[in-house]
């Protein structure tokens, strides 16, 4: 490509001659990026396709401009643009040299490289630019394994990571123009919040889906895009129908324990292939697999894992729905919120717990060497047997981990009770989600 072709493409993705659509503000991510940029490290943004990485990068660029950085000192490149005919490090260098020639930045520029995994050998070029002090570099990608493998070998100690998820419930309310600053605002808007929460639970929270009309069709398109662009093409998968069938199976069984051997019999796919495909799903941020808690690593690996989706709307749309199971959706929502928490507290580990009598607690939160919290999700507290079972399981786990308090997340039941000197607190899921994101809201 010649320089005129390159600068024409770049002009469409930058603030040099006009405004770009930066979407709805997601300040928590933007603020973290701004803090990371002060460390002189490469900032790496990962997350599922369509989770909002590109808009967050634009918001960061706009924030830099608001802080006094010239538009000409910011270069944004989107490698999903089909006009880039070849994607290699020569293309990267040509883009960089063209930018310097046409824009002539006076200070050290900020370079945003979106969907950088499309470039073979990108990490060597980024390392060179960073080590020579030629630019502040921010990269994004939709593939966890690709980025982590390359970064661990070539960018060790030179990068800080951020994983972008679909909208948290607080962000979802903001996208729907429901604002609140304190508990009184929450009470005042309770009916609207609960109405939106049901949509959040069933249709998920990919940003574009939240703002669009044809939600289910967009979600189906996302499903095909992730499979085709992030999995089939990248990993050169030939058994495409088996891959799709496994993805649908997992989406149909979210919040459930699975083993690769049992799936082998159900889908007529070898356990080795199931395991390999499952790893691919995780690398594309499509699914998460939660291990059973044990102090023995071998037992963790041998036990069934519980499967969760990146988005409940995606699972509902792409999976087989024999009946509406709000409890499983609620548990999936809790897992995603805990994953967001894990992003800001890297010392946290998340497991589920199950004893030899098959009593189970949905989430065990471990920090450093100790278990700090137990969380049970019980959607319907009105069913006596269900309530009894969930309380007994939680109580037994509290004794095992020597915890004085446990948490049960429900549809709408709130309060607390003492059982054998142990305190069990009940909170509705929508309240818990709001409280997690907003320190000003009392717990």
N, C-alpha and C positions, 0 to 999 in steps of 0.2 A: 504494500500500500504506500502511496506517496503522502507527503506531509499535508497536502491540502485535503485529501480524503480523511486523514486522521483528525485534523483539527475540526473538520465539519462534524464528525461524530462526537468529539469531545465537547463541542459547543452546546450540543443538545443536553448534556448531562451535568453542566456546570452553571455557576451563578454569574459567569463573566458578563453576559449581555442582558440578563433578565432574571426573572424569578423562576424557581423550581417548585413544584408541588412537594411540600415536606410532610403532608399528611397530618393526622392528629398527634399532638405532642405526647411523647412517652418519656417523661422527664427523668424517671428513675434510671433508665438506660443511658440517656444523654448525659446525665450528671456523672455517672460512673466513667463514661468514656472521657469526659473532660478532666476528671481527676487522674485517670490513667495516663493521659497525654502529658501531664506535668512530670511524669517519672522518666521521660526519655526512653520508654520501652515501646516496642512494636505492640499495637493493640489488635487483638484477634477477636473478631465477632463471629460466633457460630450459632447455629440453630436451624430448625426445620425450614425448608423452602416455604415461602409466603408467610413467615412469622413476623415480618416487618423489619428485617435487617437493613434493607436499602433505605427505607424512610428514616430509620434511626440514624444512619450515616449522614443523610441529608440534614437532619435536625442538628447533628453535631457540627456539620460544616456551617450551617446558618448561625449557630451559637458562637462559633469562632469569629465569624464576620461581625456579629453584634459586639464582641469583645475587642474589636479593633483590627482583626486580621483582614488584609485586603482580599477581595474576591480572587485576584490574580495569584494569590499565594496559596490557593487551594485547587488541587486537581482531583477530580472524581472520574473514575473509569468503571463502566459496567460491562463485564465480560460476557453477559448474557445477550448483548447487542449483536444481532446476526451480521451486522455490517463489518465486524472484524473477521476478515477472511481466514487468517491464520492466528492460532493462539499458541505462542511460544515466547521464550524470553527475548528473542529479537523484536517481537511485536511490542513487548513491554518497554524495551530500550528505545525503540522508535517513537512510542507514545511519549515517553519521558523527554526525549530530545526535542520533539515537536512542541511539546508544552513549553519547555525552556525558551525555544526560539521565538514562539509567537507571543507568549505572555510575559517573559522576562521578569520573573519575580525578584523583588529586591531583598527579601529575607528567606530564610529556610522554609520551604513550602510544606504543606500538609498534603499527603497523597492518600486518597481513599481508593482501594482496589476491591470492587464488589464482585462476589462469586469468583474469587481468585483461583479456586481449585481447577478452573477450566484451563489454566496455564500450566503446561508441563515445565517443571523446574522453577516455578515462581519463587520458591523459598530462597534459592541461591541469590536471585536478583534482589529480593527484599533485604536479605542479610547484607549484601554489598552496599546498597543504598544507605542502610541504617548505620553500618560500621564506619562508612566514610562521612557520616554526618550530613548527608546531602538533603535529607527530608525526614519529617515525622511521618510514620507509616501506619495506616489503619487498614486492615484487610478483613474481608468477610468470606464465609464459605458455608455450604450446606452439608458438609460431610465431616463428621467428627473424627473418624479414623484417619482419613487422609490428612487432615490438619494436624492431629496429634502426633502421627508418625513423623511427619516432616518437621514439625516444630521441635520435637524431642531430640532429633538428630542434628538439626542445623541451627535452631534458634534458642537453644537451651539458655535459660537465664536472661533472655533478651525480650521476652514477650509477656503480656498480661492478657488473660482470656475473659470474655463475657459470652454467656450463652443466652440467646434471646428466645423466649417462649411466646406462644400466643397470649392474648391479653389476660392479665389477672382480672379478678372480678371488679376490683376498684377501677382498673383501666377500662373495663367493659362499661361500667356505669358512666365514666367520663365520656366515652365514645357515644353514649346515648344521652348525653347532656344532663345527667343527674349528678349534681355537685353536693358535697357535704364536708363540713369542717369539724363537726363535733357530734356527740351522741344525740343532741336535740335535732340536728338535721336528719340523722338516720331515722329517728322516730317519725319525723314529719313526712319523710318520703317512703315510709315502710311499704305501703301497698305497691308503689311503682317499683321499688327495689325488688320485692318478692316476685312481681310479674316478670321483670327482666331476668331474675335469677333462674326461673324455669326455662327461659330461652337459652341462657348461658349453659345450663345443665344439658339440654337436649341438642342444641345446635352448635355448641362450641364457641370459640373466640378467636379464630383467625381474623385479623383486622379487616381485610377486604370483605369477608363473609358477614361480619357484623354490620358493615355499612351498606351492603348490597341487598337487592331484592331476591334474586334467584339463588338462594343460599345453597340448596341441595345440589344444584347443577354445578356450582362453583366448587363445592366440596368433592364431587365426583371427578372434576377436572384436576383438582389438587392430587387426589389419589393416583390418577394416571400419570401425572407429571412426576411425582416422587418416584413411582415405580420405574418409569421409562428413563428419566434424566439422571436420577441419583442412584439407581440400582442396576437396571438392565444394561444401560449403556456403559456405566462406569465399571461394572464388574464383569461385563461381557457374559451375561447370563443367557443360557440357551433354553433352560426349562422355565420359560416365562409364565406358562399357565400354572405350573406348580408354585412358582413364587407368588403369583396373584392369589391362588387358592389358599396358601398359607397366611398371607396378609389378611384375607377375609376371615379366615378361621380365628386369628388372633383378635381382630376387631369385634368378632362375634362373642368373644369370651374374655373381655376386659375384666380386670379385678379378680381373675380366677387363676388357680395354680395350674401349671402345665409342665409336662416333661417331653423331651424330644422323642423318647421311645414310644410314648402313647400316641403322639401325633403321627409317627411313622406308620402305625397301623391304620389310623383314621384316614390319612390322606394318600396312603400308598407312596410315600416318599421316604428315602432312607433317613435314619436318625442323623447321620453325618450331614446330609444336605439340609435338613431342618435346622440343625445347629448353625451351619454356615449362613443360611438365609436369615436366621434370627439375628446373627451378628450384623449382617448388612442392614436390617431394619433399624437396629440401634444406631449404627453409624449415620444413618440418614435422619435421625431424630424422629422416626416414625413411631417407634415403640420403645418402652422401657421394660426391663425385666428385674424384678425385685427378689433378692435372695432371702432365704430363711435365716433368722439370727442363730448363730452358734459361735462359741469361742473357738471351735475347731474349723479351720478353713476347709478341710476335706468334706466335712458334713454340710457346710454351706453349699459347696459345689455339687454335691450329690443330691440334695433335696430338690423338690419341685420349686420352680420359680413362679412368681405371680406376674402376669403380663398387664401392662397399662398402655394406653394410647396417648399420643402427643396432644390429642384434641378429641373431646367426647362427640362433637358434631361429626368429625371424620369417621369415628368408629360407628356411630349410628347410621351414617349414610352408606359407608362401604361394607359394613358387616351385615350379617344375616340377623334380622330382628324377629325372633319368634314371639316375644312379648316384651313389654316395656319394663325394664328393671332399673328403677331409679336408684336403688341402693348401690348397684355396681357403678353407675355413672357418678354418684356422689363420692364413692371411694376413689375413683379415678381422678376426680377434681381435687381431692385432698392430696393425693400423690403428687399432682402437678404443682400444687402450692408448696409442698415440702421441697420439691426440686428447685423451685424459685428461691426458697429460703437457703437451700444448700449453695446456691450461686453466690450469696453474700456471706456465707459462713462455711468456708471450705473444710472445717474440722468436723462437720456433721456427716454422719453416715445413716442411711435409712434401710431398715429391714422389716420383715414381718416375723411374727413369733408363733410357734406351734409346739405343743408339748406331746408327749407320748399318748395322751388320752384324746388327742385331736382338738383340744381347746386352742383357740387361735386369737391373736390380737393383730389387727391390720397393720399397725405401724409402730416400730421401735426406733426411737431417735437416739443415736449414740454419738457422743462427742468425746474425742480423745479415747480414754480407756473405760468410760462409764456410760451406762444407759441413763439418759436424762429425762425421757418422756415416753409415755405409752399413749397411743391414740387408737380408739376403736370407732368405727363408723357403723352406726345403727340407725337406719333411715326411719323405720317404723317402731317407735317406742310404745305403741299402744298394744302390740301383740305380746301377751304375758310371757309365753315360752321363749320368744326371741329375746326379749329384754333380759330374762333370767339367764339365758345362755351367754349373752354378751357381757353381762356384769360378772358372772362367774369366771369367764375367761380372763377378763381384765384384772379381776381381783387376784387370781392365781399368778399372773405375770407380775403384778405389783409386788407380791410377796417374794417372788424369785429374784427380782431386781432391787428389792429393798427400797421401793418408792412409796411415799406417803400419799401421792395423788395420781389419779388417772383421768383421762379426758375421753368423753364419748360425744361424738359429733352426730347430730340428729337432723331430721327435717325441720322440726319447729319446737321441740321440747327443750326447755332450759331450766337450770337450777343446779342443785348439788345435794348429795347425801353422804352419810358416813356408813361404811360397811366394815365391821371389825377394825375400827379405828383408822380406816383408810378413807380418804376423801375422794369421791368421784364427782367430777364436774360435768354438766351437760350444757352444750351450746349448739345452737342451730348452725348449719353449714354456712349460710349466707352471712350470719353475724361473725363467725370465725374468720371467714375470708376477708371481710372488711376490717376487722380488728388487726389481722396480721399485717395488712398494708398501711394501716393508719394508726400510729402510736397515740394520736390525740383521742381516739375512740376508746373509752374505758372497756376493759375486759371483765 
